[in-house]
């Protein structure tokens, strides 16, 4: 994958996390957990915006580079499948997935799994990116995702 593809996929992962946390906030009964997942939804959206910004900067640096293939239906479908394989289903399937989770701890466990998958992706991104700025962002997000895991783990049994 080239750098634009990697950033596109990272943005999709963050968007999926955002959708999951928004949906989870509607279904959890514990107020503290709802507050946490609402906060995490906001941070996932911020992360997506960071990747979108990096994408735009890189695209501008490439001059007349044609990135339209990344928005081709088949390519988007492929990327969505990669995100789905990591943790979350297609965006439209997130509400049904959350409804199947019976307990708050099941919601938290899935959220922890998603955060761990993000960390693995960002670790790979930090190691393999050719751009120092992308590596720096990935390293920052790894720290943030680790904090998310700690916060989620602290809510288990709440």
C-alpha positions as CSV (number, residue, x, y, z in Angstrom):
1,X,0.0,0.0,0.0
2,X,1.2,3.5,-0.7
3,X,1.1,6.3,1.9
4,X,-2.3,7.7,0.7
5,X,-3.9,4.2,0.9
6,X,-2.6,3.7,4.4
7,X,-4.0,7.1,5.5
8,X,-7.3,6.4,3.8
9,X,-7.6,3.1,5.6
10,X,-6.6,4.7,9.0
11,X,-9.4,7.3,8.5
12,X,-11.9,4.6,7.8
13,X,-10.8,2.7,10.9
14,X,-11.3,5.8,13.0
15,X,-14.7,6.5,11.3
16,X,-15.8,2.9,12.2
17,X,-14.7,3.4,15.8
18,X,-16.6,6.7,15.9
19,X,-19.8,5.0,14.7
20,X,-19.4,2.2,17.1
21,X,-18.9,4.4,20.1
22,X,-21.9,6.6,19.2
23,X,-24.1,3.5,18.9
24,X,-22.7,2.1,22.1
25,X,-23.6,5.3,23.9
26,X,-27.2,4.8,22.9
27,X,-27.3,1.2,24.4
28,X,-25.2,1.2,27.6
29,X,-27.2,1.8,30.8
30,X,-24.3,2.9,33.0
31,X,-24.0,6.7,33.0
32,X,-20.2,6.6,33.5
33,X,-19.7,4.2,30.7
34,X,-22.0,6.2,28.4
35,X,-19.9,9.3,29.2
36,X,-16.7,7.5,28.4
37,X,-17.9,6.0,25.1
38,X,-19.3,9.4,24.1
39,X,-15.9,10.9,24.8
40,X,-14.2,8.2,22.9
41,X,-16.5,8.8,19.9
42,X,-15.3,12.4,19.9
43,X,-11.6,11.4,20.0
44,X,-12.1,8.9,17.2
45,X,-13.6,11.7,15.1
46,X,-10.6,13.9,15.9
47,X,-8.3,11.1,14.9
48,X,-10.1,10.7,11.6
49,X,-9.7,14.5,11.0
50,X,-6.0,14.2,11.7
51,X,-5.6,11.4,9.1
52,X,-7.8,13.3,6.6
53,X,-5.6,16.3,7.0
54,X,-2.4,14.3,6.5
55,X,-4.0,12.7,3.4
56,X,-4.7,16.2,2.0
57,X,-1.2,17.4,2.8
58,X,0.4,14.4,1.1
59,X,-1.9,14.7,-1.9
60,X,-0.9,18.3,-2.3
61,X,2.7,17.4,-2.1
62,X,2.2,14.9,-4.9
63,X,1.1,17.6,-7.3
64,X,-1.1,16.2,-10.1
65,X,-1.4,12.8,-8.5
66,X,-4.7,11.2,-9.3
67,X,-6.2,9.7,-6.2
68,X,-9.6,9.1,-7.6
69,X,-9.0,5.3,-7.6
70,X,-9.2,5.4,-3.8
71,X,-12.8,6.5,-4.0
72,X,-13.7,3.8,-6.6
73,X,-16.5,1.6,-5.2
74,X,-14.5,-1.5,-5.4
75,X,-11.5,0.0,-3.7
76,X,-13.6,1.4,-0.9
77,X,-15.3,-2.0,-0.6
78,X,-11.9,-3.6,-0.2
79,X,-10.8,-1.1,2.4
80,X,-14.1,-1.5,4.3
81,X,-13.5,-5.3,4.3
82,X,-10.0,-4.7,5.8
83,X,-11.6,-2.6,8.6
84,X,-14.3,-5.1,9.0
85,X,-11.8,-7.9,9.4
86,X,-10.0,-5.9,12.0
87,X,-13.1,-5.4,14.2
88,X,-16.1,-3.5,13.0
89,X,-18.6,-4.5,10.3
90,X,-19.7,-2.3,7.5
91,X,-20.9,1.1,8.9
92,X,-24.6,0.3,8.3
93,X,-24.2,-3.0,10.3
94,X,-22.8,-1.3,13.4
95,X,-26.2,-0.7,15.1
96,X,-27.2,-4.3,14.7
97,X,-23.8,-5.5,16.1
98,X,-24.1,-3.3,19.1
99,X,-27.7,-4.5,19.8
100,X,-26.4,-8.0,19.9
101,X,-24.1,-7.2,22.8
102,X,-26.0,-8.2,25.9
103,X,-24.0,-6.5,28.7
104,X,-21.9,-3.4,29.2
105,X,-18.9,-5.5,29.7
106,X,-19.4,-7.0,26.2
107,X,-19.5,-3.5,24.8
108,X,-16.3,-2.7,26.7
109,X,-14.6,-5.9,25.6
110,X,-15.3,-5.1,21.9
111,X,-14.1,-1.6,22.4
112,X,-10.9,-2.9,23.9
113,X,-10.4,-5.3,21.0
114,X,-10.9,-2.4,18.6
115,X,-8.4,-0.2,20.4
116,X,-5.9,-3.0,20.3
117,X,-6.4,-3.5,16.6
118,X,-5.9,0.3,16.1
119,X,-2.6,0.1,18.1
120,X,-1.3,-2.7,15.9
121,X,-2.1,-0.8,12.8
122,X,-0.5,2.4,14.1
123,X,2.6,0.5,15.2
124,X,3.0,-0.8,11.7
125,X,2.3,2.7,10.3
126,X,5.0,4.2,12.6
127,X,7.5,1.6,11.6
128,X,6.9,1.7,7.8
129,X,5.9,5.2,7.0
130,X,8.3,7.2,4.8
131,X,7.0,10.5,6.2
132,X,8.2,11.7,9.6
133,X,5.0,13.6,10.2
134,X,2.9,10.4,9.7
135,X,5.2,8.4,12.0
136,X,4.9,11.1,14.7
137,X,1.1,11.1,14.5
138,X,1.0,7.3,14.6
139,X,3.2,7.4,17.7
140,X,0.9,10.0,19.4
141,X,-2.2,8.0,18.6
142,X,-0.7,4.8,19.9
143,X,-0.3,6.5,23.3
144,X,-3.9,7.8,23.1
145,X,-5.3,4.4,22.2
146,X,-3.4,2.8,25.1
147,X,-5.1,5.4,27.4
148,X,-8.4,4.5,25.9
149,X,-7.8,0.8,26.7
150,X,-6.9,1.7,30.3
151,X,-10.1,3.8,30.6
152,X,-12.2,1.0,29.1
153,X,-10.6,-1.6,31.4
154,X,-11.3,0.5,34.4
155,X,-15.0,0.6,33.5
156,X,-15.3,-3.2,33.4
157,X,-17.8,-4.4,36.1
158,X,-19.2,-0.9,36.5
